[in-house]
Amino acid sequence: MRNSQNPTSDEVEHLLLNAQLRDELEPYLDESIHLLDVRRLPTQAENEFLASMLAWERAPVLPISQWFLPELRLPHPDTLDDATLRERLADTIQKLYDQRVVLDFTDHLSDRQLYCVIYRDILPSHEKKIDLPKNYLHWHCLDDCDDAETWLRFYATDAEREGWQAETDLPLPPSEPPPHPRKMPRRPQT
């Protein structure tokens, strides 16, 4: 058992970092922010949380297209033939992933439809650019509230489908494999 009277150099470093992070967060704190119960969380884990809070507070809000240098600009979808659009789409999906933007629920969309979603909705969207290695922005290319039928048809599990039907008393659409399955880059498992 470790003697709490003689902390290790790692513990001292974590405590010093904790004090620094709390000082830097002070201007952002108000009564609506509840800090962690430090008695239940190791200092290193608390520091990770505080660093993420600080990164959130300091992060600029920019259109996603401006997260890239140079800015990511795509040709209008109507100017691209199918083969060129497919290549640009694959390249753009990888570029978004490199900026830690993960696209979810894409398999019901054709390549052209997905490209249009990226062009029209994702790239111009103003979002906080949080520069932390574990932080990913997940963009759902389906609103399961506004388009419950597509979600139920292609993405919902059997349990989710049963729960939805029990809650709404509406008939379920048939469950089908999505028409455009893709291998998309995914957030690494930690």
Sequence and secondary structure as in RCSB ss.txt:
>XXXX:A:sequence
MRNSQNPTSDEVEHLLLNAQLRDELEPYLDESIHLLDVRRLPTQAENEFLASMLAWERAPVLPISQWFLPELRLP
HPDTLDDATLRERLADTIQKLYDQRVVLDFTDHLSDRQLYCVIYRDILPSHEKKIDLPKNYLHWHCLDDCDDAET
WLRFYATDAEREGWQAETDLPLPPSEPPPHPRKMPRRPQT
>XXXX:A:secstr
   TTS  HHHHHHHHHHHHHHHHHGGG  TT     TTSS HHHHHHHHHHHHHHHH  EEEGGGGSSS     
 GGG  HHHHHHHHHHHHHHHHHTTEEEES TTS HHHHHHHIIIIITT EEE    TT  EEEESS TTTTHHH
HHHHT  HHHHHHHHHHH          SS          
